[in-house]
Amino acid sequence: MRPPYLLLDVDGVLIPFPDAEGAGPATHTRHDVVPIGRSADNPVTIWLNPAHGPLLMHVIRTGLVIPVWCTSWRQDATTLISPLLGLPPLPYVDLPRPQITTSHPNGYLWKRDHVDVWLGDSPVIWIDDDFTSLDHEWAAERTTHDQPTVLIQPDPYVGLLAEHLVEILGRAALLPIAPAPASDSSCEAEAA
């Protein structure tokens, strides 16, 4: 038996979007990182809240959820974001790189179809800033079919708050434990 997955997005959750003046929250620290496919002389600047690492570790240590990155950062989340927050290497959903101009090409979050297949019947708590009403309908439909699905949606200009993590723990404590699958080959892990 295993607990529900906790799917974690990065942009808009751990890395809030800048405000109209280009500023981020004062709680966040600047980092320059080099994702796969970029050269060291062309890093990406990100801002992370150092408090998020200990807060997420508290959630992870409860054993109530299995944390998995679910982000367009893919394996870079585990090799770049995890270490900056003091998190262990986490597995990630190996999302495709779609050629889209909106994150809602079908009226719902582009990741959803891939996540739905990846999850199978597993219960999930998914934290992402970009859900639409169609995503919430999908979550309700999964839940009615004994596939408990909780969506948590932070404000993308504020990002993850302690209250979201309290909600995750509260929701996770109420979700049923799923039978462990024969193999989790659809989840990629990158060695750090």
SVG drawing of the C-alpha trace seen along z (x, -y; Angstrom):
<svg xmlns="http://www.w3.org/2000/svg" viewBox="-19 -49 48 55">
<polyline fill="none" stroke="black" stroke-width="0.4" points="0.0,0.0 1.2,-3.5 0.0,-7.1 -1.4,-9.4 0.9,-11.3 1.7,-14.9 2.3,-16.5 4.4,-19.7 4.6,-22.4 7.4,-24.9 6.6,-28.1 3.8,-30.0 4.1,-27.7 7.7,-27.8 8.8,-30.5 6.1,-33.2 5.6,-35.4 7.0,-38.9 4.6,-41.8 4.0,-44.6 7.2,-46.3 9.2,-43.0 9.6,-42.4 9.0,-39.1 8.2,-38.6 10.8,-39.9 10.8,-36.4 12.5,-34.9 16.2,-34.6 17.7,-35.0 19.5,-32.0 21.0,-31.6 20.6,-28.0 21.5,-26.3 18.8,-23.9 19.5,-21.1 20.0,-22.5 21.4,-25.9 25.0,-27.0 26.6,-28.2 27.0,-31.7 23.2,-31.9 21.7,-30.9 18.1,-31.3 17.4,-33.6 14.9,-32.3 13.7,-33.3 13.0,-30.7 11.8,-31.1 14.3,-29.3 11.5,-28.5 9.8,-26.3 12.4,-23.5 11.8,-22.9 8.1,-23.2 8.0,-20.7 10.4,-18.4 7.9,-18.4 5.1,-17.3 7.4,-14.6 8.5,-13.2 4.9,-12.6 4.7,-9.8 1.2,-10.9 2.1,-11.7 4.6,-10.6 6.1,-13.8 6.7,-14.0 7.6,-17.0 5.0,-17.7 6.5,-20.7 7.8,-21.8 11.2,-21.8 11.0,-18.0 14.3,-16.5 15.8,-20.0 13.4,-20.2 15.1,-17.4 18.7,-18.4 18.4,-22.2 15.3,-23.1 15.5,-20.3 19.1,-21.1 18.5,-24.8 15.6,-24.1 17.4,-21.3 15.0,-18.6 16.2,-15.1 16.1,-14.2 12.5,-13.7 11.0,-11.7 9.3,-13.6 6.5,-13.1 8.3,-12.9 6.1,-15.4 6.4,-16.0 7.5,-19.3 4.4,-20.3 4.4,-23.0 1.7,-25.2 1.2,-28.9 -1.2,-28.6 -1.1,-26.5 -4.8,-25.6 -4.9,-24.5 -8.1,-22.5 -9.5,-24.7 -7.7,-22.9 -4.1,-22.6 -1.9,-21.0 -0.3,-18.6 -3.6,-17.1 -3.9,-14.4 -0.4,-13.2 -0.9,-13.2 -4.2,-11.3 -2.5,-8.5 0.5,-8.6 -1.8,-8.4 -4.0,-5.5 -6.2,-4.9 -3.9,-6.5 -5.2,-9.1 -3.5,-12.5 -3.1,-15.9 -1.9,-18.2 -0.6,-21.7 -0.4,-24.0 -1.2,-27.6 -2.8,-27.1 -5.9,-25.0 -9.2,-25.9 -12.8,-25.1 -12.4,-22.1 -9.5,-20.8 -11.7,-21.1 -14.5,-19.2 -12.0,-16.5 -10.8,-16.2 -14.4,-15.9 -15.2,-13.2 -12.1,-11.2 -13.1,-11.5 -16.6,-10.2 -14.9,-7.1 -12.9,-6.2 -9.8,-8.0 -9.6,-10.8 -8.2,-14.0 -7.5,-17.2 -6.4,-20.3 -4.7,-23.1 -4.2,-26.3 -1.9,-29.1 -1.9,-32.6 0.9,-32.6 2.1,-36.0 2.3,-34.9 3.1,-31.2 3.1,-28.5 2.0,-29.5 2.2,-27.6 -1.6,-27.4 -1.4,-25.3 0.8,-22.8 -1.6,-22.6 -4.3,-21.9 -2.2,-19.2 -1.6,-17.5 -5.3,-17.7 -6.5,-16.4 -3.8,-13.7 -4.8,-12.4 -8.4,-11.8 -7.4,-10.1 -7.4,-6.3 -4.1,-4.5 -3.8,-3.0 -2.4,0.4 1.2,0.2 1.5,0.7 3.6,3.6 6.2,1.0 6.5,-2.7 8.3,-2.8 6.4,-5.8 8.0,-8.0 11.6,-9.1 14.2,-9.7 17.4,-11.6 20.4,-10.7 21.8,-13.7"/>
</svg>
